[in-house]
Amino acid sequence: MEKQNSKYRWVVFVSVLLTYLLMASQRTAPGLITDQLMNDFNITATTIGLITGVQFFVYTSLQIPMGILADRFGPNFFLIFGAVLAGVGTVLYSIGTHESVLFLSRIFTGIGDATIWVNMMLILGQWFYKKEFVRLVGFAGMTGSLGFLLATVPFSAWIGLLGWRGAFFSLGLLVSICGILLYVVLIKQAKKAFPQITPVVTEPVQREKTAGIVKRVFSSRQAWALFLCHFGVVGGYVGFISSWAVPYGMDLYEMSRSQASQLIMVGLVGAIIGAPFMSWVASMYESIKKPYIAVQTIVFASWFTFLLFQGYPSLIGVIVLFFLIGFGYGASALTFAAVRQSFPMKESGIVSGFANTGGFLSAVLLPIFLGAILDYVQASSLNLQNGYFYGFIIPVIFSSVGLIGIMLYKEGSVTETMST
C-alpha cells in the first residue's frame, strides 16, 4: 500500500501538527514574563529585546539553508532534531541564572524552530496527494495560530500555577517528548509499515549539485512571486499586530494593557479562521491564485483604511481591520500550497524556505521601520496619532508588494497538477 492511501498518514499528520502547536507556542510565550525577567536578572529592556529578537533572526536566516538540507537529506531527521533542540533550549531557558544563558537558550530554540515549517510541508507532501495537501496546509497554518493562542491566557495561567521557571521547564519537556514521538512515528513505525526494497543499482546515480538547484530557484520568477506573496502578508501581522497592537490601543484609544491585548486575540481569531477556510476555498475551486488575489487585496485594503482614517479609525473599525489582517495571515498558508503545486518535490524544501524567508524578513523589518518613525515623530514634538499615521505607510507598502507577488504568480493547469 502506498503512503498516500494508508490510514497511517493521519497518525503522521496529527503527530507533526501536535509538535508544531507546542513549538509555535514557545515563540511568543517569553513575552508573558518580560517584567519578571527584568527584575530577576536585573536587565534592561534593550537586553530583553536582543534576547527576544535573536530567535527570530536565527529562524529567518536558516530558512533557505534548511530547505536545501531537507531537499538533499530528507525532512524526517531535521524535524526530529529540531523538536528536541527547541525543547532543550526552552528547558535551558527555565533554569538559566544569567542573561547569557537566556540568550544561548533562545538561539537553540530558534535553530529548532527553523526546522519545523519547511520540513512539515515536505513530510505532508510525501504522505498526502496534492489535492489533499491544499486542504491540509490550511489546518497546518491554523495550528500555528492556535499555538500563539496557547501562549496567551492558558500559558499565563500555567505560569501562575507553577511559576515561570516551572511552566517553561514543562513546556520544554513536552516539546522534547514530541521529538521522540516523531522518531517513533516517522522512522521506527513507518519502516515497519512501509518496508522499502532496495533497488539494484546498475550504474551510479548522478545527483544535481545543490548550487545548480539554488541558482535555478533564485532565477525563477515563480519562486520570487511566492517570496513576495509571503512578504506582503506576514510582516504586517507578525510585525505590527503581534508587536505594536498593545501600544497602539493604549496610546490612541486609552485602553488598559489587558484591554489592548484583546486586539491581538482578534487577529488570532482571524488567523485561525482564515487558514482552513481559504485552503478549503482553493481546493473547492481548484485554484490557488484567485483566492490568494482576494486575500492579498483584503490585506492591502485593510492597511490602506488606516491611512484613510488618519491612523485613527473607530474602535469597531480597528477590531474589524485587525480581524481581516489576521485572516490574511492565516490564509498565507496558500503560499506553500502554491509551492507544492508549482515545483517538484526535490525542490520544494528550498522554495518553501525561500518563500518563508520573505514572510519573516518583512516581520523583522516592519517593527524596525515603524519604531524609527515613531521615535522621529516624538522627537519632532508631533502627537502619536501622526506617528502611527505615518507608520501605517510601511504595512501599506509591504502589502502592495504582496499584491505584486500574486499577480506575478503563474498558475498552471490546476486539473493536471492536482490530479496526482
N, C-alpha and C positions, 0 to 999 in steps of 0.2 A: 504493500500500500504506500502511495506517495504521501509525503508530509502534508501537502495542501488538502488532502482528502481525509486525513485522520482526525479523530476526536482529540488526540493528544495535543494538537496545535492550540487548543483552548487552554490547556494547562500551561503551555508556554506563554500564551497571551496574558493570563492572569498573573503569573509569576513575574514577568517582566514589568507589567504595569504596577504591581504592588511595590516593586523596587523603586520605580520612578516616582511613585507617590511619596515615599519616605525621603528619597533624595531631593526631590523638589522642595519639600517642607524645610529642610535644613539650609536652603539658600537664604531664606529671609528670617528664620527663627531668631538669629542673634540680635536682630533689631528690637526684639522684645525686652532685652536686658541691657540696653546701651547705658542707661544711668547706673545700673548696678556694677557694670564693668568699670566705668569711670571712677566709681567710689572704691571698689575692691582693689583695683590695680593702680589707682591714683594717676590716671592717664587723661590726656586731653581729647577733645572732640576730633582734632586732626588725626591723632593716632587711631582713634576708632574708625575714622574714615579710611585710613590706609589698611587697617585690618579687614574692614568690610570689602573694600574695593579690590584687594588682591585676588580674592576668589573669582570675581567676575573677569578680571584681567587674564588670569590663568585660563579660565573657561573659554574665553573668546579666542585667545592666542593658540589654543590647542585644537580648535575645531577642524581646521584643514589637515594638520598632521594626523589627527585621529582618523579622519576619513581615509587618508592614504593607507595607514596601518590596517584599518578594518578591511579595506578592499583587498589588501595584499595577504593578510594572515587570517582573516575571518573575524566576525564580531564577538563570538562567544567569550573568548578569553578576556578580551578587553572590558567587556561589560562586567564580568565576574570580578576581575581585578579592580575595576573602578568602584564597584559597590563596596568591596572590602576596604579599599583605601579611604573612601569617603567616610565609612563607618569609623575607621581608626582615627581619622582626622577629627571627627566630632567627639570621640571619646577623649582624645588628647586635649581638645578644647575645654572639656569639662573638668579636667584635672590640672590645667595649666596654672602656674604660680607666678608667671612673668609675662609681660606683653609680647616678648619674642616667641614664647610658646604658642600664644594665641595666633600670632602671625603665621608661624610654621604650620599650625593645625589647619588654618584656612587655605594655605597652599595645597596641603594634602587633599582637603575637601574639594578644592577647585579642580585639581587633577582628576579626582574620582568623578566629579560631576561632569567633566568634559567628555567622559566616555558614554554617558547614558543615552542621549538623544540619537546620535548618529548610529550607534550600534543597535539600539532598539529598533530604529527604522529598518536596518538591514536584516535583523532577525525576523521581524514581522514580514518583511518582503520575501524571505525564504520560506516561511511557513504558510503564507496565505496568497491566494491568487490576486491579480492586480485589482479586479473589481471589488473584492473583499477589502483589500488594503485601503482603497479610497474611503470606505466607510469607517474602518477601524482606526485610521490615523486621527480622525476626529475624537474618538474616545481616548486615544493616547494624549492628545492635546488637552482634553478636559481633565485628565488625570493630573497633569502638571498644575493646572489651576486649583484643583482640589487639594493638592499638596500645599500650595500657597495659603489656601483657606485653613488647612490643618494647622498652619503656623501662626494663626491669629488667636482667636478665643480658646479653642481646645488646648493648644500648647501652652498658652498663658495660664490656663487653669492647672495644667500639669506642672508648670513651674511653681505655682502657688502651693501645690501639694508636696513636691519633692525638693523644692529649691532649684535654682538654675543649674547647679552642678549635677544634681541627680537626674534632672529632666534631660539634659544634653547627653549624659552618660547612657541613659536608657535608649535615647534616640540613636546614638552611635552604635550601640549594641544591636539594635533591631536592623539597622542598615547592613551591618556586617553579617548578620544571620541571613539576610536576604541574598547576600553574595554567595553564601554556602548553598542556599536553596537553588539559586541559579545554576550552580555547578551540578547539582543533582538532576535538575530538570533538563538543562541544555546539553549536558555532556554524558553523564552517567546513564540516566534512564533513556535518553534519546538514542544512545548507541545500542541499547538493548532492544528498543522498539523498532529501530531502523538500521540494522546492521548493513554496513556498506561493503560491497565486494570490491576488492582492489583490482583495478583493471590491469591487464597485461600490457606493459609499456614496450612497444616495438621500436620507438625512436624517441629521443628526448623532446620534451615539450618546450617550445620557445615562448616564454612569457614576455609580454611587452614591458619595457622598462618603465619604472614609475615616473621618471622625468617626462617621458613621452605622453603618458596619460595626463599628468598635471598640465603640460603645455597645451594639450588638446582641450581640456576642460576650461583653462583660463582664456582660451581664444574662442570659446563657444558663446555665441550670442544668447543661447538658451540658458546657459548657466548664469550669465550675468543678469539676465532678465529675472531669474529666481532670486539672485542675490539682492537685487533692487526691490523686488516684491517684499521680501522679508525685512529689509532695511526700513521700508516705509511704514510698516505696521507695528513692529515690535518695539522700536525705540520710544514712540510716543507713550505706549502703555507702561513698559518697564521703567523708562527713564523719567516719566512725569507722574503718572498715577501712583506708581509704587514708591516714588521718592519725594514728590512735591505736592501731592494731593492734600496731605495733612496741613503743611504750612499754608497752602493756598486757602483752604477752608477756614483756618484760624485767622489769617491776615485779612481776608476780604469779606468773610461772612460772619466773623466774630464767633466762630464755633469753639467749643471746648475741644481738647485733644481727642477725647473719646468720640464726640460727635463727628469731628473731621475724619477720624479713622473709618467711619462708616462709608465715606466716599470710596475708599479702597475696596470695601466689601461690594459696593455697587459694581465697580469694574470687574471684580472677580466673578460675580454672578453672570455678568455679560459674557465673560470668557468661558465659563462653564457651559453656558447655553450655546455660544457661537461655534465651538469646536465640533461637537457632534452634529448640530443642525446643518451647518454648511457642508460638512462632509456627506451627510445624507442627501442634501440637495444636489451636490456634484455627482453622486452616484446615481441618483434617480434620473437626472437629465443627461447622464453620461458625458459630462463636460466639466472641466475644471476652470477654464478661462472665464466663461460667462459669470458663474457665481463669484469668482475672485475679483472680476471687474466691479461687481456690485459692492463687495466688501471694501475694496480699496477706495471706491467713491464715497462710501458711507464714512470711512475714517477721515478722508480728506475734508469732506463737508463738515464733519463734527468739529475738527480743529479750526476750520475757517470760520465757523459760527462764533467761536470765542473771540475772533478778531472783529466780527460784525457787531458784537456787543461790548466792544472796548475792553475785553478781558473780564467782564463782569455781568454775565447773564443772570437771570433769575435762579434761585436755588433749585427750583424744579427743573429748569433748563440744564443746570450743571449735572444733576442726577441723571437726566436722560442722556446727556452727552457722554458722561463717564461710562454709562452702560453700553452705549454704542461703540465707544473706543475699546472697551473690554471685549465686546462681541467680536470686533475686528481682530483683536489679538488672538482670541481663541480660534477664529477661522483661519489664522495664518498657518495652521497645520496643513492647509491646502498646498502650501509651498512644497511639502515633502511628498504629497500625493503626486504633484507635478513632476518631481524628481523621479519617482518610481515609474511614471508613465513615459518620461522623455529619454531616460538613459538606461543602458544595460546594467545589470546587477554588478558587474565588475567595476563600474564607475560610480555607483550610487552612493558609496560612502564618502568619497571626496567631494562630490557635488552637494550632498547633504551638508557636509561640514562647511563647504564654501558658502552655501545659502544661509546656514545658521550663523556664520561669522558676520554676514551682512546685518542680520537682526540685532545681534548683541553689540556690534560696532555702533549702531545708532543708539542703543541703550546706554552705552558708555559715553558717547559724545553729547547727547542731549542734556543731561544734568550739568555737564561742564559749561556748555554754551549758555544755558538758562541761568545758571548761577552767576556767570560773569555779567550777564545783562542786568540781573537784579542788583549785584554789587555796584555796577556803574550807575544805575538809576538812583540808588540810595545815596551814593556819593555825590550825585548831582542835585540832591535835595528834592527830587520828584517823589510823588506818592507811590505806594506799592502797586496800586491798580495800574499805573503806567508801566511799571516794571513787568508785571505779568502780561500786560497787553503786548509789549514789545517781545517778551519772552515767547509768547504763543506763535510768533512768526517762525520759530525754529521747528516745532512739530508740523506746521503747515508746509514748510519746505520739505521736511523729511517725508511726509505723507504724499506729497506731489511726486517725489522720487518713486514711491511705491506704485503710483498710477502709471508712471512711465514704464516701470518694470513689467506690469501686467500687459501693457499694450505691446511691448516688445516680445512677450512670451508667445511662442507659436505652438498652437495645439495641433497635433497630427490627427490621424484618423482614429477617433476615440473608440469606435466599434472594434477596430482592428487591434488596438493596443490593450483594450480591456478584456478581450475575449479569451486570453490565455490564462 
